[in-house]
Amino acid sequence: MCGIIGYTGKNNAVPYLMTGLRKLEYRGYDSSGIALQMANDIFVLKRQGKISELEKAVTPELFSFCGIGHTRWATHGEPSIRNAHPHLSRNSSFAIVHNGIIENSAVIKEQLSCEGYHFLSDTDTEVVCQLLEKNYKGNPLLCIAETLNALEGSYALAIIHKDYPKTIFCAKKDSPLLIGRSSEGNFVFSDCCASGVHCESIYCLEDYELAEITQSSLSFFDKECNPIEKTARTVAFNCSDSEKNGFCHYMLKEIYEQPSAYKNTVNAYYSGGDISFPLARFSSKLVCGLEHIYIVGCGSAYHAGVYGRYIIEELSGISTSAEIASEFRYGNVPLNENTLVIVISQSGETADSIAALELAKSKGAQTLCIVNVEGSTMAQKAHRLIYTKAGTEIAVATTKAYLCQIAVLSLLAVFLSDKKGILSAETKEKLIKEILSLDSAIEKELTSNECLCSLADRLKNAEHIYFIGRNTDYALSLEGSLKLKEISYIHCEAYPAGELKHGTISLIEKGTPVVAVCLRRDIFPKTLSGIKEVKARGAKITAITREEFRPLFGHEDNVITIKSDICDMFSPFAGVIALQLLSYHTAVKRGCEVDKPRNLAKSVTVE
């Protein structure tokens, strides 16, 4: 959560900070602020709400060669100006911005209060600021190192001191922080989208490392303040990814980018007539020795894992389960060298998923990360790695990243089955041909946009919507339910269709909308039975199904059809487009903030 941006250079810092904050707003938009070095003083400007509120307060004459900025997703303390970052120390010598959670902040706050320090906010961050002031004896780096030794939890920190002009100090543990070198000056940011376009090279801070950034130099240190050398990486950043390109919202733009995102992902791992994952380094011996696979993720990544569980078991016969990361890490899950733990994350910075990955490694399990961001924390920690090729995703509600995750899982299911030697050449060729053709099916479903816009009128006033499906249809129901609830604020839940009669059906009354995902031919009759059960109790049905099943629904049902030539296990690739568009149009018609839904942020870097 939260976005950090900093600049020191030969130009005015304010435009860089404000542009960076706009790019980082997907990480939090409860409040925002900037701190600027002005002569021998620090000027702070903060506002509650979206970045536009801060922009209104920035005057044309505001000028500084060095500053830091922050956009907040609230953890400790309500969204307000007093809790907004940056925070100042008591004597206004330090200003800091912070991403993460200081777990022992209450203890530190009590100690400092007893020593006469007064706190102006409810945040955990302010204790860091006051502790810096207490520990300062003339050397900022030593002061920061001493302060960090007292902290428990996670942090990415950007710090300025009034007596060190044109200098930003940084530190990092368990939250991402990047340093960028540019001919225009030097940057610090929590995501390349903030200012990566300006930078020729980027350095990734590792846990417990510190940095000192000036207009012309970058210096890195270990936790004892000993100088260290770091290797830069070049930046591959597409400016168009962060623009709407004529679309009303980033989410709609990203929905329409899915055919190319899918194709890029599949083409990255299929060439020369076969599937390969160069960074995963799977041997036949390893695959044949696997006793169990756990697929771990949060939110949509977990839903991708539910889909992956079904198809990996179906094709490879390897026992597989999908787990929510925040639950997996606290359960006594049996793990050993014959277990593969697949951790999925768009950002590669999801705190619970990183913790699950570290747990799996500590117990000797094989680990594989499926991530979208190169060089992310998870990408660096995993034994094996597969990158999705979704490109930059700005909208908080994921679309193309989810699609690319299930694309990788589909390829992986075929790959594992082949490594085990249980796929005939004919079956393998047929599956790969099917996967290669799915981009056209995805493209075709985008043509139903207007129909789904009209259908959204029938859902926009609902208080509760239930999603049902079986097997991979159930996996898709989970994602469809989440997508609709997170951007429209309608209460939505997804259930296996056969589970309805075990309690949930008591909530169905006349007019209750039920979205039935029934794409699989092999279990369609069973799902149809569940549909009839809820219809008998007055439910209004919206069905996501195949063209061939359209005659089996009544004229009063809302029916969305996909191409009938897609095989059962890959049908969610078409079905998810319909659910994404339906959610999008419903949210728009309800007047909701589609790209920035309330209380949510794109990258969840705190527990």
C-alpha positions as CSV (number, residue, x, y, z in Angstrom):
1,M,0.0,0.0,0.0
2,C,0.9,3.7,-0.1
3,G,3.1,5.3,-2.8
4,I,6.4,7.1,-2.3
5,I,8.2,9.5,-4.7
6,G,11.3,11.6,-4.1
7,Y,13.4,13.8,-6.4
8,T,16.6,15.7,-6.0
9,G,18.2,17.4,-9.1
10,K,18.7,20.5,-11.1
11,N,15.1,21.2,-11.8
12,N,12.0,22.1,-9.7
13,A,11.0,19.0,-7.7
14,V,7.3,19.9,-7.5
15,P,6.2,18.8,-11.0
16,Y,8.1,15.5,-10.6
17,L,6.5,14.8,-7.3
18,M,3.0,15.7,-8.4
19,T,3.3,13.6,-11.6
20,G,4.7,10.7,-9.6
21,L,1.9,10.9,-7.1
22,R,-0.7,10.8,-9.9
23,K,0.9,7.7,-11.2
24,L,1.1,6.1,-7.7
25,E,-2.5,6.9,-6.8
26,Y,-3.6,3.3,-7.4
27,R,-1.5,2.4,-4.3
28,G,-3.7,4.6,-2.1
29,Y,-5.8,7.7,-2.3
30,D,-7.0,8.4,1.3
31,S,-4.7,11.5,1.5
32,S,-1.4,12.8,0.0
33,G,1.3,15.3,0.7
34,I,4.8,16.6,-0.2
35,A,7.7,17.9,1.8
36,L,10.2,20.3,0.2
37,Q,13.6,21.6,1.3
38,M,13.4,25.4,1.4
39,A,16.7,27.1,2.4
40,N,17.2,25.8,5.9
41,D,13.7,24.8,6.5
42,I,11.2,22.1,5.4
43,F,7.8,23.0,3.8
44,V,5.0,20.5,4.1
45,L,1.7,20.5,2.2
46,K,-0.9,17.8,2.8
47,R,-4.5,17.2,1.8
48,Q,-7.2,14.6,2.5
49,G,-8.6,12.7,-0.4
50,K,-7.4,12.1,-3.9
51,I,-4.3,13.7,-5.5
52,S,-6.5,16.3,-7.2
53,E,-7.1,17.9,-3.8
54,L,-3.4,18.3,-3.3
55,E,-3.0,19.6,-6.9
56,K,-5.5,22.4,-6.1
57,A,-3.3,23.5,-3.2
58,V,0.0,23.6,-5.1
59,T,0.8,27.2,-6.2
60,P,2.9,28.0,-9.3
61,E,5.6,29.7,-7.3
62,L,6.3,26.6,-5.2
63,F,9.9,25.7,-5.9
64,S,12.5,23.4,-4.5
65,F,15.4,21.3,-5.9
66,C,14.6,18.4,-3.5
67,G,11.4,16.9,-2.0
68,I,9.5,13.8,-1.1
69,G,5.9,12.9,-1.7
70,H,3.4,10.3,-0.5
71,T,-0.1,9.0,-1.3
72,R,-1.7,7.1,1.6
73,W,-3.8,4.0,2.1
74,A,-4.7,4.2,5.8
75,T,-3.6,1.6,8.3
76,H,-3.0,3.4,11.6
77,G,-5.4,6.3,11.9
78,E,-8.4,7.5,9.8
79,P,-7.9,9.3,6.5
80,S,-7.3,12.9,7.4
81,I,-4.8,15.7,7.0
82,R,-3.3,15.2,10.4
83,N,-2.6,11.5,9.5
84,A,-1.4,12.3,6.0
85,H,2.3,11.9,5.2
86,P,4.9,13.5,5.2
87,H,5.4,13.7,8.9
88,L,7.7,16.2,10.6
89,S,9.8,15.6,13.7
90,R,9.1,17.8,16.8
91,N,11.8,20.4,15.9
92,S,10.9,20.1,12.1
93,S,14.4,19.0,11.3
94,F,13.3,15.6,9.7
95,A,10.5,14.9,7.3
96,I,9.7,11.3,6.3
97,V,7.3,9.3,4.2
98,H,6.7,5.6,4.9
99,N,5.1,2.5,3.4
100,G,4.7,-0.4,5.7
101,I,3.7,-1.0,9.3
102,I,5.7,-0.4,12.5
103,E,4.5,-3.2,14.7
104,N,6.0,-1.9,17.9
105,S,4.9,1.7,17.4
106,A,2.7,1.8,20.5
107,V,5.6,0.8,22.7
108,I,7.9,3.4,21.1
109,K,5.2,6.1,21.3
110,E,4.7,5.4,25.1
111,Q,8.4,5.7,25.7
112,L,8.8,8.9,23.8
113,S,5.7,10.4,25.4
114,C,7.3,9.8,28.8
115,E,10.3,11.8,27.6
116,G,8.2,14.8,26.6
117,Y,7.5,14.1,22.9
118,H,4.1,15.1,21.7
119,F,2.4,13.4,18.8
120,L,0.1,15.2,16.3
121,S,-1.2,12.1,14.4
122,D,-2.5,8.6,15.1
123,T,0.0,7.0,12.7
124,D,2.7,4.5,13.4
125,T,4.9,6.5,11.1
126,E,5.2,9.5,13.3
127,V,7.1,7.5,16.0
128,V,9.9,6.9,13.4
129,C,10.1,10.7,12.8
130,Q,10.3,11.5,16.5
131,L,12.8,8.7,17.1
132,L,15.0,10.1,14.4
133,E,15.1,13.4,16.1
134,K,16.0,11.8,19.4
135,N,18.8,9.8,18.0
136,Y,20.3,12.5,15.8
137,K,23.9,13.5,16.8
138,G,25.0,15.1,13.6
139,N,25.3,12.2,11.2
140,P,22.0,11.3,9.5
141,L,23.0,7.9,8.3
142,L,24.1,6.7,11.7
143,C,21.0,8.2,13.2
144,I,18.8,6.3,10.7
145,A,20.6,3.1,11.3
146,E,20.2,3.4,15.1
147,T,16.5,4.2,14.6
148,L,15.9,1.2,12.3
149,N,17.4,-1.1,14.9
150,A,14.5,-0.1,17.3
151,L,11.8,-0.8,14.7
152,E,9.8,-4.0,14.3
153,G,7.7,-4.6,11.2
154,S,8.0,-3.4,7.6
155,Y,9.1,-0.1,6.1
156,A,10.2,1.7,3.0
157,L,11.3,5.2,4.1
158,A,12.3,8.3,2.3
159,I,13.8,11.0,4.6
160,I,15.0,14.5,4.3
161,H,16.8,16.7,6.9
162,K,16.8,20.5,6.8
163,D,20.6,20.8,7.2
164,Y,21.4,18.4,4.3
165,P,20.1,20.3,1.2
166,K,19.4,18.4,-2.0
167,T,19.8,15.0,-0.2
168,I,17.3,12.2,0.4
169,F,18.0,9.3,2.7
170,C,16.3,5.9,2.2
171,A,15.9,2.6,3.9
172,K,13.9,-0.6,3.3
173,K,12.6,-3.7,4.9
174,D,9.8,-5.9,3.5
175,S,8.4,-3.1,1.4
176,P,9.6,-2.2,-2.1
177,L,11.8,0.9,-2.7
178,L,13.7,1.7,-5.9
179,I,16.3,4.3,-6.7
180,G,16.5,5.8,-10.1
181,R,19.4,7.6,-11.9
182,S,18.6,10.2,-14.5
183,S,20.3,13.1,-16.3
184,E,17.6,15.3,-14.9
185,G,18.4,14.3,-11.3
186,N,17.9,11.3,-9.1
187,F,14.7,9.6,-7.9
188,V,13.3,7.3,-5.2
189,F,10.0,5.6,-5.7
190,S,7.9,2.6,-4.7
191,D,7.0,1.7,-8.3
192,C,8.7,2.4,-11.6
193,C,5.4,3.9,-13.0
194,A,6.0,6.9,-10.8
195,S,9.1,8.2,-12.6
196,G,10.7,5.3,-14.4
197,V,10.2,7.0,-17.7
198,H,12.9,9.6,-16.6
199,C,15.5,7.0,-15.5
200,E,18.3,5.4,-17.4
201,S,19.0,2.9,-14.7
202,I,17.3,1.7,-11.5
203,Y,18.7,0.1,-8.3
204,C,16.5,-2.1,-6.0
205,L,17.1,-1.6,-2.3
206,E,17.4,-4.9,-0.5
207,D,16.2,-5.5,3.1
208,Y,18.1,-3.5,5.7
209,E,20.0,-1.5,3.1
210,L,20.2,2.3,3.2
211,A,20.8,4.9,0.5
212,E,22.0,8.5,0.3
213,I,20.8,10.3,-2.8
214,T,22.1,13.7,-4.0
215,Q,21.7,15.6,-7.2
216,S,24.7,13.9,-8.8
217,S,25.4,10.8,-6.7
218,L,23.9,7.6,-5.4
219,S,25.5,5.9,-2.4
220,F,24.4,2.6,-0.8
221,F,25.1,1.1,2.6
222,D,24.5,-2.0,4.7
223,K,22.7,-1.7,8.1
224,E,26.0,-0.9,9.8
225,C,26.5,2.0,7.4
226,N,29.4,0.3,5.5
227,P,29.4,1.3,1.9
228,I,28.3,-1.4,-0.6
229,E,28.2,-1.7,-4.3
230,K,25.0,-2.3,-6.2
231,T,24.3,-3.3,-9.8
232,A,21.9,-1.2,-11.7
233,R,19.3,-2.7,-14.0
234,T,18.0,-1.0,-17.2
235,V,14.5,0.2,-17.4
236,A,11.9,-1.2,-19.7
237,F,9.0,1.1,-19.3
238,N,6.1,1.7,-21.7
239,C,4.7,5.2,-21.3
240,S,1.5,4.2,-23.0
241,D,0.7,1.7,-20.2
242,S,0.1,4.6,-17.8
243,E,-2.2,6.6,-20.2
244,K,-5.9,5.9,-20.9
245,N,-5.4,6.2,-24.6
246,G,-9.0,7.5,-25.2
247,F,-10.7,5.1,-22.8
248,C,-12.9,6.5,-20.0
249,H,-11.2,4.4,-17.4
250,Y,-8.0,2.4,-17.0
251,M,-10.0,-0.6,-16.2
252,L,-11.8,-0.5,-19.6
253,K,-8.6,0.1,-21.4
254,E,-7.0,-2.9,-19.7
255,I,-10.0,-5.1,-20.5
256,Y,-9.4,-4.3,-24.1
257,E,-5.7,-5.0,-23.9
258,Q,-6.3,-8.6,-22.9
259,P,-6.0,-10.3,-26.3
260,S,-2.5,-8.8,-26.8
261,A,-1.5,-9.5,-23.1
262,Y,-2.6,-13.1,-23.5
263,K,-0.7,-13.5,-26.7
264,N,2.4,-12.0,-25.2
265,T,2.3,-14.3,-22.3
266,V,1.7,-17.5,-24.3
267,N,4.3,-16.6,-26.9
268,A,6.9,-16.1,-24.2
269,Y,6.6,-19.7,-23.2
270,Y,5.7,-21.5,-26.4
271,S,8.2,-21.7,-29.2
272,G,9.6,-24.4,-31.5
273,G,6.5,-26.5,-31.0
274,D,6.9,-26.9,-27.3
275,I,6.3,-25.2,-23.9
276,S,9.3,-24.2,-21.8
277,F,9.8,-22.1,-18.7
278,P,13.5,-21.1,-18.7
279,L,13.5,-19.5,-15.2
280,A,11.5,-22.3,-13.7
281,R,14.1,-25.1,-14.4
282,F,11.8,-28.0,-14.0
283,S,13.3,-31.5,-14.5
284,S,11.3,-34.6,-15.2
285,K,12.7,-36.1,-12.0
286,L,11.4,-33.2,-9.9
287,V,8.0,-33.3,-11.5
288,C,7.6,-37.0,-11.3
289,G,8.5,-36.8,-7.6
290,L,5.9,-34.3,-6.7
291,E,3.3,-35.5,-4.2
292,H,1.3,-32.3,-3.8
293,I,1.0,-28.8,-5.2
294,Y,-0.2,-25.8,-3.2
295,I,-1.2,-22.7,-5.2
296,V,-1.2,-19.7,-2.9
297,G,-2.5,-16.1,-3.5
298,C,-4.7,-13.3,-2.4
299,G,-7.8,-11.9,-4.0
300,S,-7.8,-12.5,-7.8
301,A,-4.5,-14.3,-7.6
302,Y,-6.1,-16.8,-5.3
303,H,-9.0,-17.2,-7.7
304,A,-6.5,-17.9,-10.5
305,G,-5.1,-20.5,-8.2
306,V,-8.5,-22.2,-7.8
307,Y,-8.7,-22.4,-11.6
308,G,-5.2,-23.8,-11.7
309,R,-6.0,-26.4,-9.1
310,Y,-8.7,-27.8,-11.3
311,I,-6.8,-28.0,-14.5
312,I,-3.5,-29.2,-13.0
313,E,-5.3,-32.1,-11.3
314,E,-7.4,-32.8,-14.4
315,L,-4.4,-33.0,-16.7
316,S,-1.5,-34.2,-14.5
317,G,-3.1,-36.2,-11.8
318,I,-1.0,-34.4,-9.2
319,S,-2.9,-33.7,-6.0
320,T,-3.4,-29.9,-5.9
321,S,-5.1,-27.4,-3.6
322,A,-5.6,-23.6,-3.7
323,E,-4.9,-21.7,-0.5
324,I,-5.5,-18.1,0.6
325,A,-2.0,-16.7,1.5
326,S,-3.0,-15.2,4.8
327,E,-4.4,-18.5,5.9
328,F,-1.7,-20.7,4.4
329,R,1.1,-19.0,6.4
330,Y,-0.6,-19.7,9.8
331,G,-1.7,-23.3,9.2
332,N,0.5,-26.3,9.9
333,V,0.6,-27.3,6.2
334,P,2.7,-30.4,5.6
335,L,5.6,-29.3,3.3
336,N,8.7,-31.2,2.2
337,E,11.0,-31.5,-0.8
338,N,8.3,-33.3,-2.7
339,T,5.9,-30.4,-2.4
340,L,5.6,-27.6,-4.9
341,V,4.3,-24.3,-3.6
342,I,3.2,-21.9,-6.4
343,V,2.8,-18.3,-5.2
344,I,0.9,-15.9,-7.5
345,S,1.0,-12.1,-7.3
346,Q,0.6,-9.3,-9.8
347,S,3.0,-7.0,-8.0
348,G,5.3,-9.5,-6.5
349,E,5.1,-7.4,-3.3
350,T,2.0,-8.8,-1.6
351,A,3.0,-9.1,2.1
352,D,1.0,-12.3,2.9
353,S,2.2,-14.0,-0.3
354,I,5.8,-13.2,0.4
355,A,5.4,-14.6,3.9
356,A,3.9,-17.8,2.5
357,L,6.8,-18.1,0.1
358,E,9.3,-17.7,2.9
359,L,7.5,-20.3,5.0
360,A,7.5,-22.8,2.1
361,K,11.2,-22.3,1.6
362,S,12.0,-22.6,5.3
363,K,10.3,-26.1,5.3
364,G,12.2,-27.3,2.3
365,A,9.4,-27.2,-0.3
366,Q,10.0,-26.4,-3.9
367,T,8.8,-22.9,-4.7
368,L,7.6,-21.2,-7.9
369,C,6.4,-17.6,-8.2
370,I,4.1,-16.3,-11.0
371,V,4.5,-12.6,-11.0
372,N,4.0,-9.6,-13.4
373,V,6.7,-7.2,-12.1
374,E,10.3,-7.9,-13.0
375,G,12.8,-7.6,-10.1
376,S,10.0,-7.6,-7.5
377,T,10.6,-9.1,-4.0
378,M,8.9,-12.4,-4.8
379,A,10.8,-12.7,-8.1
380,Q,14.1,-12.4,-6.2
381,K,13.2,-14.8,-3.4
382,A,11.7,-17.8,-5.3
383,H,13.5,-20.9,-6.4
384,R,11.7,-20.8,-9.7
385,L,10.0,-18.0,-11.6
386,I,7.5,-17.4,-14.4
387,Y,6.7,-13.9,-15.5
388,T,3.3,-13.0,-16.8
389,K,3.4,-10.5,-19.6
390,A,0.4,-8.4,-18.8
391,G,2.2,-5.1,-18.9
392,T,1.6,-2.3,-16.4
393,E,-1.9,-2.5,-14.8
394,I,-3.1,0.8,-13.3
395,A,-6.8,0.0,-12.3
396,V,-7.1,-1.4,-8.8
397,A,-9.4,-4.1,-10.0
398,T,-7.2,-6.5,-11.9
399,T,-8.3,-7.8,-15.4
400,K,-5.4,-8.5,-17.7
401,A,-3.1,-9.7,-14.9
402,Y,-5.6,-12.3,-13.8
403,L,-6.1,-13.5,-17.4
404,C,-2.3,-13.8,-17.8
405,Q,-2.1,-15.7,-14.6
406,I,-4.6,-18.4,-15.7
407,A,-2.8,-18.5,-19.1
408,V,0.4,-19.4,-17.3
409,L,-1.4,-22.0,-15.2
410,S,-2.9,-23.5,-18.3
411,L,0.5,-23.8,-20.0
412,L,2.0,-25.1,-16.7
413,A,-0.7,-27.8,-16.5
414,V,0.2,-29.1,-19.9
415,F,3.9,-28.8,-19.2
416,L,3.7,-30.8,-15.9
417,S,1.6,-33.5,-17.5
418,D,4.1,-33.8,-20.4
419,K,7.0,-34.0,-18.0
420,K,5.3,-36.8,-16.2
421,G,4.9,-38.7,-19.5
422,I,1.1,-39.1,-19.2
423,L,0.1,-37.0,-22.2
424,S,-0.1,-38.6,-25.6
425,A,1.5,-36.6,-28.5
426,E,-2.0,-36.2,-30.0
427,T,-3.5,-34.9,-26.8
428,K,-0.6,-32.5,-26.1
429,E,-0.8,-31.1,-29.7
430,K,-4.6,-30.6,-29.3
431,L,-4.3,-28.8,-26.0
432,I,-1.5,-26.5,-27.2
433,K,-3.5,-25.7,-30.4
434,E,-6.5,-24.8,-28.2
435,I,-4.3,-22.5,-26.0
436,L,-2.8,-20.8,-29.0
437,S,-6.3,-20.0,-30.4
438,L,-7.8,-18.5,-27.3
439,D,-6.7,-14.9,-28.1
440,S,-9.2,-14.8,-30.9
441,A,-11.9,-16.1,-28.6
442,I,-11.0,-13.4,-26.1
443,E,-11.2,-10.8,-28.8
444,K,-14.6,-12.0,-29.9
445,E,-16.1,-11.6,-26.4
446,L,-15.1,-7.9,-26.4
447,T,-17.7,-7.4,-29.1
448,S,-20.5,-8.1,-26.5
449,N,-19.6,-4.8,-24.7
450,E,-22.8,-3.0,-25.7
451,C,-25.0,-5.9,-24.8
452,L,-23.4,-6.1,-21.4
453,C,-23.8,-2.4,-20.9
454,S,-27.5,-2.8,-21.4
455,L,-27.7,-5.8,-19.1
456,A,-26.0,-3.8,-16.3
457,D,-29.1,-1.7,-16.0
458,R,-30.9,-4.8,-14.6
459,L,-28.2,-5.3,-11.9
460,K,-27.3,-1.8,-10.9
461,N,-30.0,-1.4,-8.1
462,A,-29.4,-4.9,-6.6
463,E,-28.5,-5.1,-2.9
464,H,-27.2,-8.7,-3.1
465,I,-26.0,-10.8,-6.0
466,Y,-25.1,-14.5,-5.8
467,F,-22.8,-16.3,-8.3
468,I,-22.8,-20.0,-8.8
469,G,-20.8,-22.5,-10.8
470,R,-19.0,-25.9,-10.6
471,N,-15.4,-26.8,-11.1
472,T,-13.7,-24.2,-13.3
473,D,-17.0,-22.4,-13.6
474,Y,-16.9,-22.0,-9.8
475,A,-13.4,-20.6,-10.0
476,L,-14.7,-18.1,-12.5
477,S,-17.7,-17.3,-10.3
478,L,-15.3,-16.4,-7.5
479,E,-13.5,-13.9,-9.7
480,G,-16.7,-12.5,-11.2
481,S,-18.2,-12.0,-7.7
482,L,-15.0,-10.2,-6.5
483,K,-14.8,-8.0,-9.5
484,L,-18.4,-6.8,-9.2
485,K,-18.3,-6.2,-5.4
486,E,-15.0,-4.3,-5.3
487,I,-16.0,-1.7,-7.9
488,S,-19.8,-1.5,-7.6
489,Y,-20.1,-1.9,-3.8
490,I,-22.9,-4.4,-4.3
491,H,-22.8,-7.3,-1.9
492,C,-21.8,-10.3,-3.9
493,E,-20.9,-13.9,-3.0
494,A,-19.9,-16.9,-5.0
495,Y,-20.8,-20.5,-4.2
496,P,-20.4,-23.9,-5.7
497,A,-23.8,-24.6,-7.4
498,G,-24.2,-27.8,-5.5
499,E,-23.7,-26.0,-2.1
500,L,-26.8,-23.8,-2.5
501,K,-29.2,-26.2,-0.9
502,H,-27.0,-26.4,2.2
503,G,-27.9,-23.0,3.5
504,T,-27.5,-20.2,1.0
505,I,-30.7,-20.9,-0.8
506,S,-32.5,-19.5,2.3
507,L,-31.3,-16.0,1.2
508,I,-33.0,-16.3,-2.2
509,E,-36.3,-14.5,-2.6
510,K,-38.3,-13.0,-5.4
511,G,-36.1,-10.8,-7.6
512,T,-32.8,-11.8,-6.1
513,P,-30.2,-11.7,-8.9
514,V,-28.2,-14.9,-9.4
515,V,-25.3,-15.1,-11.9
516,A,-24.9,-18.7,-13.1
517,V,-21.7,-19.6,-14.8
518,C,-22.4,-22.8,-16.7
519,L,-19.8,-23.2,-19.5
520,R,-18.6,-26.8,-18.9
521,R,-20.5,-29.3,-21.0
522,D,-19.6,-32.2,-18.7
523,I,-21.4,-30.8,-15.7
524,F,-24.0,-28.5,-17.3
525,P,-27.0,-30.6,-16.3
526,K,-26.0,-30.5,-12.7
527,T,-25.5,-26.7,-12.7
528,L,-28.9,-26.4,-14.6
529,S,-30.5,-28.2,-11.6
530,G,-29.1,-25.5,-9.3
531,I,-30.5,-22.8,-11.6
532,K,-33.9,-24.3,-11.5
533,E,-33.8,-24.5,-7.7
534,V,-33.2,-20.8,-7.3
535,K,-35.6,-19.9,-10.1
536,A,-38.3,-21.8,-8.2
537,R,-37.7,-19.4,-5.3
538,G,-38.0,-16.2,-7.4
539,A,-34.4,-15.6,-8.4
540,K,-33.6,-13.6,-11.6
541,I,-31.1,-15.5,-13.6
542,T,-28.1,-14.0,-15.5
543,A,-26.4,-17.0,-17.2
544,I,-22.9,-17.0,-18.7
545,T,-23.1,-20.1,-20.9
546,R,-22.5,-21.5,-24.4
547,E,-24.4,-20.7,-27.6
548,E,-25.6,-24.3,-27.7
549,F,-27.3,-24.1,-24.3
550,R,-29.3,-20.9,-25.1
551,P,-32.5,-22.8,-25.9
552,L,-32.5,-24.3,-22.4
553,F,-33.2,-21.0,-20.7
554,G,-36.4,-19.1,-20.5
555,H,-37.3,-15.8,-22.2
556,E,-37.2,-14.1,-18.7
557,D,-33.5,-15.1,-18.2
558,N,-30.6,-12.9,-19.1
559,V,-28.3,-15.0,-21.2
560,I,-24.7,-14.2,-22.2
561,T,-23.2,-16.7,-24.6
562,I,-19.6,-17.6,-25.6
563,K,-18.3,-19.5,-28.6
564,S,-19.2,-23.2,-28.3
565,D,-15.9,-24.5,-29.9
566,I,-13.8,-23.7,-26.8
567,C,-13.1,-26.8,-24.7
568,D,-14.4,-27.1,-21.2
569,M,-11.2,-26.4,-19.2
570,F,-10.3,-23.3,-21.2
571,S,-13.8,-21.7,-21.3
572,P,-13.1,-19.3,-18.5
573,F,-10.8,-17.3,-20.8
574,A,-13.9,-16.2,-22.7
575,G,-16.3,-16.2,-19.8
576,V,-14.2,-13.8,-17.7
577,I,-14.4,-11.1,-20.3
578,A,-18.2,-11.0,-20.0
579,L,-18.0,-10.8,-16.2
580,Q,-15.4,-8.1,-16.3
581,L,-17.5,-5.9,-18.7
582,L,-20.7,-6.6,-16.7
583,S,-19.0,-5.5,-13.5
584,Y,-17.5,-2.4,-15.2
585,H,-20.8,-1.2,-16.7
586,T,-22.7,-1.9,-13.5
587,A,-20.2,0.2,-11.5
588,V,-20.3,3.1,-14.0
589,K,-24.1,3.2,-13.9
590,R,-24.0,3.3,-10.1
591,G,-21.6,6.3,-10.3
592,C,-18.7,4.5,-8.6
593,E,-15.0,5.3,-8.9
594,V,-14.1,2.4,-11.2
595,D,-10.3,2.8,-11.2
596,K,-10.1,3.7,-7.5
597,P,-12.7,1.8,-5.5
598,R,-13.1,2.9,-1.9
599,N,-10.8,1.4,0.8
600,L,-8.8,-0.5,-1.8
601,A,-5.3,-0.2,-3.2
602,K,-3.5,-2.1,-6.0
603,S,-0.5,-3.5,-4.2
604,V,-1.1,-4.8,-0.6
605,T,2.3,-4.6,1.0
606,V,1.1,-4.8,4.6
607,E,-0.5,-7.7,6.4
